Amino acid sequence: MDMKSAANPLPNIPFPRKLYDLIDSEPDRLICWSTHGASFMIVDVDDFCQIVLPKYFRHTKLTSFQRQLNLYGFRRITKGPDSGAYYHALFNRDAPDKIESIKRMVKKGGDRKSTRLNSSHLC
């Protein structure tokens, strides 16, 4: 096994598929589907960052994970009983076949400078 594979056990799997698999594989105390299966929630942010993220990605930063969610069109629910959960119309516990249709969004307007994030937002 080369270093890249060792650092990222799922190297060539698209983000939405990796996300679906990790939600199903990890304990509900860390990340889980909503009862209706149309969204998911990170339950324990600190443990999720330290335990789950390094298993699937090459980082332990919540902001990096959230950036990937945003790039694939996931939105955070801000009101109602699912407040704090993440949603995408094609990402559903009961419809794994639709995940392949989720594509990374292309930035419009050319090259944009990245914004430096405040370290208080990191795990």
GIJO-V60678 format. One record per backbone hydrogen bond with DSSP energy under -1.0 kcal/mol. CO is the residue of the C=O (numbers start at 1). NH is the residue of the N-H. E is the energy in kcal/mol with one decimal. If there is no record, write none. Layout:
co: (CO,CO)
nh: (NH,NH)
e: (E,E)
This chain:
co: (2,3,4,14,15,16,17,18,19,20,21,22,27,27,30,30,32,37,39,40,41,44,45,46,47,48,52,52,53,61,62,63,64,65,66,67,68,69,70,71,75,77,80,82,85,86,87,88,92,95,96,98,99,118,119)
nh: (6,7,8,18,19,20,21,22,23,24,25,26,30,31,43,44,41,93,34,86,32,48,49,50,51,53,55,56,57,65,66,67,68,69,70,71,72,74,73,105,87,84,83,85,77,40,75,91,95,98,99,101,102,121,122)
e: (-2.1,-2.2,-1.7,-2.3,-2.8,-2.3,-2.5,-2.6,-2.3,-1.9,-1.7,-2.3,-2.3,-1.8,-1.9,-1.0,-2.8,-2.8,-2.8,-3.1,-2.3,-2.6,-2.5,-2.1,-3.0,-2.4,-1.4,-1.0,-2.9,-1.7,-3.0,-2.0,-1.8,-2.1,-2.5,-2.5,-1.4,-2.7,-1.6,-3.6,-2.9,-3.7,-1.7,-2.4,-3.2,-1.9,-2.7,-1.7,-1.8,-1.7,-1.1,-1.7,-1.9,-2.1,-1.5)
